[in-house]
Amino acid sequence: YRFYITGDDRCNVFIGNLGQLNKNNLALNYLLRVSTNQELSISLTSNTTYDIIIAYGDKSGGQSITFGWKYPGNNTRQYRLDRNELLFQFYV
């Protein structure tokens, strides 16, 4: 899988094993960190649940963030979070 993020100030995607990430201390225990304007790859195991946290900070002006991903065998960036190739559960 490839993950991409961009925003008008600072944003990061953290990917870790289920229960591994701590939203209060994201500097530890992540498998992959994708920073603003980066696209990075990670191997994920089918039928395995992973934690994905998107952290966003706005310094001034307008706010925007774009999160995209590509699944194996596809070079087209995906933006929807309800595809069969990657299923998301949302937690606040």
N, C-alpha and C positions, 0 to 999 in steps of 0.2 A: 504494500500500500504506500501511496505518496500523499502527504498532507501539506497544505499550503495555507498561509494566513497573511493578511495585510490589513492595515488600519491607518487612520490618520495620525495616531500617536504611537502608543506602544501596545503590543498584543503578543501573546504566546499561546501555543498549544502544548500541553503536557500529556503524554500517553504513558500509562503504567499498567502493571498487572492489577487485577481486581483487588481493591482494598489497599493497594500499595501507596497511592498518592494521598498526601495530606494537604488539603486546600489552604491550611494556615502556614505551611512551610513547603512551598513547591520546589525549593532548591534541592530537595533530597528525593531519592528513590524513583525517579522517572526513567523509563526506557528510551524516550525520545522527547526532545524539546525543540519545537519549531518556533523561531522568533519572527518578528515583523518582516515581511517581504521575503520569506524563505519558503522553499519547497524541499522537504526531506523525505526519505524512504525508511520504512521499517517492515520487517517480516512479522506478520500476525498469523496465529494459528486458527484455522477454521473451527467454528463452534466454541470458541473461547471468549469470555467476557473480559474486556479491558476498560480501565478508567480513562476518560478523556476529559481534561479540564481546559477550558479556554479562559485565559486571564486577559483583561483589557483595562487600559488606563488612558484617560483623556486629559491632556494638559490644558488645552484651550481650543476655542473655535468649535466647529462642528464635530460630530461623532460619527465614525463609520468603521465597520469591520467586515471583512470577507473571509470566510473559511471555506476551503475547497479540498477535495480529495480525489484520488484516482485508485481504482481497484486493479488487481493483477489482470493483465491482458487488455487493458483499456487505457488509451492515452488521452482521453477527454476528461477534463476536470469536471467533477460532480459538485453540485452545491446543495442538492436536496438531501435531507437526512433520513429519508424513509425508503431507501432503495434496498433491495434484497441482498446486495453485495456488502452492505454495512448497515447494521441496525443500531439505532441510538435509543437510549433511555435518558430522559432529562431529569436532573436533580438540581434543586436550588439550595 
